[in-house]
Each structure stands twice: as C-alpha cells, then as structure tokens.
Amino acid sequence: MNEETNVIVALRLPASLKAWLQQQAKEQDRSVNYVGRQLIERAMEEKQGAGA
C-alpha cells in the first residue's frame, strides 16, 4: 500500500519565503522543486508521527 502517485502542488509564497526557498535550493545544489518536496514530505511525516 505504499504506492507513489504524482501530484502537482502550487504554493503562493511571500517574496521573503520564496527567496528563502531559492537560497535553500542553491545551498543544497538542488532544484526548488526538490527542496519543496523535501519540506512537504518532512511535514507530512511529522504530522503522522504526532497523530500516532
């Protein structure tokens, strides 16, 4: 039951958060999409852990 499904997520970020996300991507030498996906996955794991 651990099926992966592609989902498109659009975020509306204030300029300061967009700049922060871009800086994180640059520091990690990754794309903004990759860093955003990591953040979403981490938040989902934390939420699941809190609900357990």
C-alpha positions as CSV (number, residue, x, y, z in Angstrom):
1,M,0.0,0.0,0.0
2,N,2.9,2.3,-0.4
3,E,2.0,3.4,-3.9
4,E,3.6,6.6,-5.3
5,T,1.4,9.0,-7.2
6,N,2.5,12.1,-8.9
7,V,0.7,15.2,-7.6
8,I,1.3,18.8,-8.7
9,V,1.3,21.3,-5.8
10,A,1.3,25.1,-6.3
11,L,2.4,27.4,-3.5
12,R,1.8,31.1,-3.2
13,L,4.7,32.4,-1.1
14,P,5.5,35.9,0.0
15,A,8.7,37.2,-1.6
16,S,10.7,36.6,1.6
17,L,9.7,32.9,1.8
18,K,10.3,32.4,-2.0
19,A,13.8,33.9,-1.5
20,W,14.5,31.6,1.4
21,L,13.3,28.5,-0.6
22,Q,15.5,29.6,-3.5
23,Q,18.5,30.1,-1.1
24,Q,18.0,26.6,0.4
25,A,18.0,25.1,-3.1
26,K,21.1,26.9,-4.0
27,E,22.9,25.9,-0.8
28,Q,21.9,22.2,-1.4
29,D,22.7,22.4,-5.1
30,R,19.2,21.2,-5.8
31,S,16.1,22.5,-7.6
32,V,13.5,24.5,-5.8
33,N,11.0,21.7,-6.6
34,Y,13.3,19.1,-4.9
35,V,13.7,21.2,-1.7
36,G,9.9,22.0,-1.6
37,R,9.2,18.3,-1.9
38,Q,11.5,17.5,0.9
39,L,9.8,20.1,3.1
40,I,6.4,18.7,2.3
41,E,7.5,15.1,3.0
42,R,9.0,16.1,6.3
43,A,5.9,18.0,7.4
44,M,3.7,15.0,6.5
45,E,5.9,12.6,8.4
46,E,5.8,14.9,11.5
47,K,2.0,15.2,11.3
48,Q,1.7,11.4,11.0
49,G,4.0,10.9,14.0
50,A,2.0,13.4,16.1
51,G,-1.2,11.7,15.2
52,A,0.0,8.3,16.3
